[in-house]
Amino acid sequence: MERFGQVIGVKPEAFDEYVKYHADVWPGVLKMIHDCNIRNYSIYHKDGLLFAHFEYVGDDFEADMAKMAADPETQRWWDIMMPMQAPLETRAEGEWWANMEEVFHTD
């Protein structure tokens, strides 16, 4: 199992709508998240930033993320979410959500 932390901005004028959508995520999107070996997925908000944490339990993250990106329902979801988000300028090339470095963990 591998843990991930990611961060992205959320546009202030879109925050309430973003929360509304996430209160009732489409079942097909949730299924795809699960089918792509993501577990324990949470998104938090503070001062215009969204922080996501999830655990990846598969053995080929790149293939699972490609599978998710190819899913038509997930693509429709992203088409709604992406205009609400404000990616960090410091993110790595090819990232939308910026991956974070884990500096501490305890169970």
C-alpha positions in Angstrom: 0.0 0.0 0.0 1.2 3.5 -0.9 -0.1 6.7 0.6 -0.6 9.9 -1.5 -1.1 13.5 -0.5 -2.0 16.0 -3.2 -3.0 19.7 -3.2 -4.8 22.1 -5.5 -6.5 25.4 -5.2 -10.3 25.8 -5.5 -11.8 29.0 -6.9 -13.6 30.9 -4.1 -16.7 31.5 -6.2 -16.9 27.7 -7.0 -16.3 26.3 -3.5 -19.9 25.9 -2.5 -20.7 24.1 -5.8 -17.6 21.9 -5.4 -18.8 20.9 -1.9 -22.3 20.2 -3.2 -21.0 17.9 -5.9 -18.8 16.0 -3.4 -21.8 15.5 -1.0 -23.3 13.2 -3.7 -20.5 11.9 -5.9 -21.8 9.9 -8.9 -21.8 6.2 -8.3 -19.9 5.4 -11.4 -17.1 7.8 -10.4 -16.9 6.1 -6.9 -16.8 2.7 -8.6 -14.0 3.7 -10.9 -12.0 5.0 -7.9 -12.4 1.7 -6.2 -11.7 -0.3 -9.4 -8.5 1.6 -9.8 -7.3 0.4 -6.4 -7.8 3.7 -4.4 -8.9 3.4 -0.9 -9.4 5.7 2.2 -9.8 8.7 -0.1 -10.5 12.1 1.6 -10.5 15.7 0.5 -10.0 18.5 3.0 -10.3 22.3 2.5 -8.4 25.2 4.1 -8.0 28.8 2.9 -8.7 28.1 -0.7 -6.7 24.9 -0.9 -7.9 21.4 -1.3 -5.8 18.6 0.2 -6.5 15.0 -0.9 -5.2 11.9 0.8 -5.7 8.3 -0.4 -4.1 4.9 -0.2 -3.2 3.0 -3.4 -3.4 -0.8 -3.0 -2.7 -1.9 -6.6 0.6 -2.8 -8.2 0.6 -0.5 -11.3 -0.4 3.1 -10.4 0.2 4.5 -13.9 -2.0 1.9 -15.5 -4.8 2.4 -13.0 -4.7 6.2 -13.5 -4.8 5.7 -17.3 -7.8 3.4 -16.8 -9.5 6.1 -14.7 -8.7 8.8 -17.2 -10.2 6.8 -20.0 -13.5 6.3 -18.3 -16.3 8.4 -19.9 -18.2 9.1 -16.7 -15.0 10.1 -14.9 -14.2 12.4 -17.8 -17.6 14.1 -17.5 -17.0 14.5 -13.7 -13.6 16.1 -14.4 -15.1 18.4 -17.0 -17.3 19.8 -14.2 -14.6 19.8 -11.5 -11.6 21.2 -13.3 -13.0 24.7 -14.0 -13.6 25.0 -10.3 -10.0 24.2 -9.5 -6.8 26.3 -9.6 -3.7 24.1 -10.0 -0.6 25.2 -8.2 2.0 26.9 -10.4 4.7 24.8 -8.7 3.2 21.5 -9.6 5.3 19.1 -11.7 4.9 18.9 -15.4 1.9 16.7 -16.2 0.2 17.0 -12.8 -3.2 18.7 -12.2 -3.3 18.0 -8.4 0.3 18.6 -7.1 1.8 15.6 -5.4 3.1 16.2 -2.0 6.1 14.6 -0.2 5.2 12.6 2.9 7.5 13.7 5.8 5.9 11.8 8.6 3.5 8.9 9.2 2.6 6.7 12.2 -0.1 4.0 12.6 
